[in-house]
Amino acid sequence: MASLRDVQNQIVGVKKTKQITKAMNMVASAKLRNAQERIERFRPYADKFYEMLGDLAAGADESVHPLLEVRDEVKTVGIMVTTSDRGLCGAFNINIINTAMRLANAKAAEGKAVKVWCIGKKARDAFKKTDHEIVRAEADAMTHFDFTLAAGVGNELIAGYIDGELDEVHIVFGEFQSMAKQPPVDLAVLPMAAASEEEGDDGGPGDYLYEPSVEGLLAELLPRFIKVQVYRGLLDTSCSEHAARMAAMDNATKACDELTDTLTLLYNKTRQAAITGDLMDIVGGVEALKG
């Protein structure tokens, strides 16, 4: 049985850990409010952008813009993976990484080359251990980012597709749905024609008049669409990270309470056993003196 000092040191250590987890929970809660406000303001714009552009692209010919071109043979696939820079957020990062890995391995098994854009330290560290080519790695980007990062990554994806270096582009990120649900999402953004067909079956095309021409609008809006989707992935992942960390730290705090109760019970049992042992020694000594 452990000594009283050992058990007492364990209790002190668990209580200090509980203080840390509670503090991290409060920090994550504060950051979550700001991140949630950002994604809630931006998501309606991104959804409406997707809906409008899907309707616009559905009635346009592939020759209007290179981003509408569907390649006869897909040789190279680009995947942008967005994770957090830090851990301690449960299975959030590993779920995103597993989704991206399955996609990359499936494409590689089909004989296609895979190029990866890693946003977040966890994504970079995971894909460094694979044979897939890492085109860009942003290891400390998720703490503070703005649309500039999305524009930079979006321009690289657009240039790769137009130049023929990429034939298909996917974005993998954690979608914030609620405090308890942040599932990984695999969003195919290029070619745009395929994406618009998937989204355009629910409501049907709308009846719009465009000024200037459809071709002029597509030339302006298609590149912006890619950047908007990249930025949405960054915002969703950032918000989901804080929600996942908040839940993980809450569970860790509860586990500390349970462990403290268990160790306190062990401490009392150990102390009682020590007292009983001392009493037995005293009674044994008294009986020996009487003898």
MARTI-663710 format. One record per residue (C-alpha): residue number from 1; residue in three letters; chain; x, y, z. Coordinates in steps of 0.1 Angstrom, whole numbers. Example, Ala and Ser with C-alpha at 12.3 -4.5 7.8 and 13.67 -1.06 7.14 Angstrom:
BEGIN
    i   aa  ch     px     py     pz
    1  ala   A    123    -45     78
    2  ser   A    137    -11     71
***
This chain:
BEGIN
    i   aa  ch     px     py     pz
    1  met   A      0      0      0
    2  ala   A     13     35     -9
    3  ser   A     25     57     20
    4  leu   A      4     86     33
    5  arg   A     29    111     18
    6  asp   A     27     95    -16
    7  val   A    -11     96    -17
    8  gln   A    -11    132     -4
    9  asn   A     13    143    -31
   10  gln   A    -10    127    -57
   11  ile   A    -40    146    -44
   12  val   A    -21    179    -45
   13  gly   A    -10    171    -81
   14  val   A    -45    163    -92
   15  lys   A    -59    195    -77
   16  lys   A    -32    216    -95
   17  thr   A    -41    198   -127
   18  lys   A    -78    207   -121
   19  gln   A    -69    244   -117
   20  ile   A    -51    242   -151
   21  thr   A    -80    225   -169
   22  lys   A   -106    249   -154
   23  ala   A    -84    279   -166
   24  met   A    -81    264   -201
   25  asn   A   -118    258   -202
   26  met   A   -125    295   -194
   27  val   A   -100    307   -220
   28  ala   A   -115    284   -246
   29  ser   A   -150    296   -237
   30  ala   A   -139    333   -242
   31  lys   A   -122    325   -275
   32  leu   A   -152    305   -287
   33  arg   A   -176    334   -284
   34  asn   A   -155    355   -307
   35  ala   A   -149    327   -332
   36  gln   A   -186    318   -331
   37  glu   A   -196    354   -339
   38  arg   A   -172    354   -369
   39  ile   A   -185    322   -384
   40  glu   A   -221    330   -378
   41  arg   A   -217    364   -396
   42  phe   A   -198    348   -425
   43  arg   A   -217    316   -431
   44  pro   A   -249    331   -446
   45  tyr   A   -227    350   -470
   46  ala   A   -208    319   -480
   47  asp   A   -240    298   -484
   48  lys   A   -257    325   -505
   49  phe   A   -225    329   -525
   50  tyr   A   -224    291   -532
   51  glu   A   -261    290   -541
   52  met   A   -259    320   -565
   53  leu   A   -227    309   -581
   54  gly   A   -240    273   -585
   55  asp   A   -270    286   -604
   56  leu   A   -248    309   -625
   57  ala   A   -223    281   -633
   58  ala   A   -250    255   -640
   59  gly   A   -261    274   -671
   60  ala   A   -227    283   -684
   61  asp   A   -205    263   -708
   62  glu   A   -172    249   -696
   63  ser   A   -153    270   -721
   64  val   A   -164    302   -704
   65  his   A   -138    299   -676
   66  pro   A   -110    275   -669
   67  leu   A   -123    268   -633
   68  leu   A   -155    253   -649
   69  glu   A   -135    228   -670
   70  val   A   -139    191   -660
   71  arg   A   -108    172   -669
   72  asp   A   -113    139   -688
   73  glu   A    -85    123   -667
   74  val   A    -77    133   -632
   75  lys   A    -40    129   -626
   76  thr   A    -33    152   -596
   77  val   A    -55    160   -567
   78  gly   A    -50    190   -543
   79  ile   A    -61    187   -507
   80  met   A    -62    216   -483
   81  val   A    -63    203   -447
   82  thr   A    -71    227   -418
   83  thr   A    -65    217   -382
   84  ser   A    -55    236   -350
   85  asp   A    -20    244   -340
   86  arg   A    -24    231   -305
   87  gly   A    -38    199   -290
   88  leu   A    -58    193   -258
   89  cys   A    -91    193   -278
   90  gly   A   -100    157   -277
   91  ala   A   -103    138   -310
   92  phe   A   -110    169   -330
   93  asn   A    -77    171   -349
   94  ile   A    -73    133   -354
   95  asn   A   -108    131   -370
   96  ile   A    -99    158   -395
   97  ile   A    -65    142   -402
   98  asn   A    -81    107   -406
   99  thr   A   -106    121   -431
  100  ala   A    -79    138   -451
  101  met   A    -56    107   -449
  102  arg   A    -84     84   -462
  103  leu   A    -91    108   -491
  104  ala   A    -54    111   -500
  105  asn   A    -47     74   -497
  106  ala   A    -78     66   -518
  107  lys   A    -67     90   -545
  108  ala   A    -31     76   -544
  109  ala   A    -45     40   -546
  110  glu   A    -62     50   -579
  111  gly   A    -28     61   -593
  112  lys   A    -33     98   -588
  113  ala   A     -6    122   -574
  114  val   A    -17    140   -542
  115  lys   A     -5    175   -532
  116  val   A    -13    188   -498
  117  trp   A    -17    223   -483
  118  cys   A    -14    220   -445
  119  ile   A    -29    248   -425
  120  gly   A    -23    241   -388
  121  lys   A      6    225   -370
  122  lys   A    -12    192   -364
  123  ala   A    -19    188   -401
  124  arg   A     17    195   -410
  125  asp   A     31    171   -384
  126  ala   A      8    143   -396
  127  phe   A     15    146   -433
  128  lys   A     52    150   -428
  129  lys   A     52    113   -419
  130  thr   A     36    103   -453
  131  asp   A     49    102   -489
  132  his   A     24    128   -501
  133  glu   A     39    161   -513
  134  ile   A     33    191   -490
  135  val   A     31    222   -512
  136  arg   A     25    246   -483
  137  ala   A     26    243   -445
  138  glu   A     14    270   -422
  139  ala   A     24    258   -387
  140  asp   A     13    288   -366
  141  ala   A    -15    303   -387
  142  met   A    -46    294   -368
  143  thr   A    -40    315   -337
  144  his   A    -45    348   -356
  145  phe   A    -56    348   -392
  146  asp   A    -76    369   -416
  147  phe   A    -88    368   -452
  148  thr   A    -52    373   -464
  149  leu   A    -43    337   -456
  150  ala   A    -74    324   -474
  151  ala   A    -66    346   -504
  152  gly   A    -30    333   -506
  153  val   A    -39    297   -504
  154  gly   A    -69    302   -527
  155  asn   A    -46    319   -553
  156  glu   A    -23    289   -552
  157  leu   A    -51    264   -557
  158  ile   A    -66    285   -586
  159  ala   A    -32    289   -603
  160  gly   A    -25    251   -599
  161  tyr   A    -59    242   -615
  162  ile   A    -56    267   -644
  163  asp   A    -20    257   -652
  164  gly   A    -30    220   -653
  165  glu   A    -10    211   -622
  166  leu   A    -42    202   -603
  167  asp   A    -72    184   -618
  168  glu   A    -93    183   -586
  169  val   A    -93    202   -554
  170  his   A   -107    193   -520
  171  ile   A   -109    212   -487
  172  val   A   -110    192   -454
  173  phe   A   -119    210   -422
  174  gly   A   -139    207   -390
  175  glu   A   -175    221   -394
  176  phe   A   -189    238   -364
  177  gln   A   -225    226   -360
  178  ser   A   -230    229   -322
  179  met   A   -211    228   -290
  180  ala   A   -212    190   -290
  181  lys   A   -208    184   -328
  182  gln   A   -178    194   -350
  183  pro   A   -176    167   -377
  184  pro   A   -149    167   -403
  185  val   A   -160    178   -438
  186  asp   A   -146    169   -472
  187  leu   A   -157    197   -496
  188  ala   A   -149    194   -533
  189  val   A   -145    229   -547
  190  leu   A   -129    223   -581
  191  pro   A   -140    217   -607
  192  met   A   -168    241   -599
  193  ala   A   -192    225   -624
  194  ala   A   -192    193   -605
  195  ala   A   -198    211   -572
  196  ser   A   -226    232   -585
  197  glu   A   -244    201   -599
  198  glu   A   -243    185   -565
  199  glu   A   -258    215   -548
  200  gly   A   -282    226   -575
  201  asp   A   -307    198   -573
  202  asp   A   -327    209   -543
  203  gly   A   -341    243   -553
  204  gly   A   -336    244   -590
  205  pro   A   -320    272   -609
  206  gly   A   -334    307   -602
  207  asp   A   -345    332   -629
  208  tyr   A   -321    361   -628
  209  leu   A   -310    388   -651
  210  tyr   A   -273    394   -651
  211  glu   A   -254    427   -658
  212  pro   A   -227    424   -671
  213  ser   A   -228    391   -689
  214  val   A   -226    357   -673
  215  glu   A   -191    353   -687
  216  gly   A   -180    385   -671
  217  leu   A   -195    377   -637
  218  leu   A   -180    342   -637
  219  ala   A   -145    356   -645
  220  glu   A   -148    378   -614
  221  leu   A   -167    356   -590
  222  leu   A   -152    321   -595
  223  pro   A   -118    330   -581
  224  arg   A   -135    348   -552
  225  phe   A   -157    317   -546
  226  ile   A   -126    295   -540
  227  lys   A   -112    321   -515
  228  val   A   -145    324   -497
  229  gln   A   -147    286   -493
  230  val   A   -111    285   -480
  231  tyr   A   -118    312   -455
  232  arg   A   -150    295   -444
  233  gly   A   -130    263   -437
  234  leu   A   -105    283   -416
  235  leu   A   -133    300   -396
  236  asp   A   -152    267   -391
  237  thr   A   -121    249   -379
  238  ser   A   -111    278   -355
  239  cys   A   -146    278   -339
  240  ser   A   -147    240   -338
  241  glu   A   -113    239   -321
  242  his   A   -124    261   -292
  243  ala   A   -156    242   -288
  244  ala   A   -138    208   -288
  245  arg   A   -112    221   -263
  246  met   A   -138    235   -240
  247  ala   A   -156    201   -239
  248  ala   A   -123    183   -234
  249  met   A   -112    205   -206
  250  asp   A   -147    202   -189
  251  asn   A   -144    164   -191
  252  ala   A   -108    166   -177
  253  thr   A   -120    187   -148
  254  lys   A   -147    162   -140
  255  ala   A   -121    134   -142
  256  cys   A    -99    153   -117
  257  asp   A   -128    155    -93
  258  glu   A   -135    118    -95
  259  leu   A    -98    110    -91
  260  thr   A    -95    133    -61
  261  asp   A   -124    115    -44
  262  thr   A   -108     81    -51
  263  leu   A    -74     93    -38
  264  thr   A    -90    108     -7
  265  leu   A   -107     75      1
  266  leu   A    -74     58     -4
  267  tyr   A    -57     83     19
  268  asn   A    -82     77     46
  269  lys   A    -79     39     43
  270  thr   A    -41     42     44
  271  arg   A    -42     66     74
  272  gln   A    -66     42     92
  273  ala   A    -43     13     85
  274  ala   A    -13     32     98
  275  ile   A    -32     41    130
  276  thr   A    -43      6    135
  277  gly   A     -8     -6    130
  278  asp   A      5     18    156
  279  leu   A    -21      8    181
  280  met   A    -12    -29    176
  281  asp   A     24    -21    183
  282  ile   A     15     -2    214
  283  val   A     -8    -29    227
  284  gly   A     18    -55    218
  285  gly   A     45    -35    237
  286  val   A     22    -32    268
  287  glu   A     15    -69    268
  288  ala   A     52    -77    265
  289  leu   A     60    -54    295
  290  lys   A     33    -71    316
  291  gly   A     47   -105    307
***
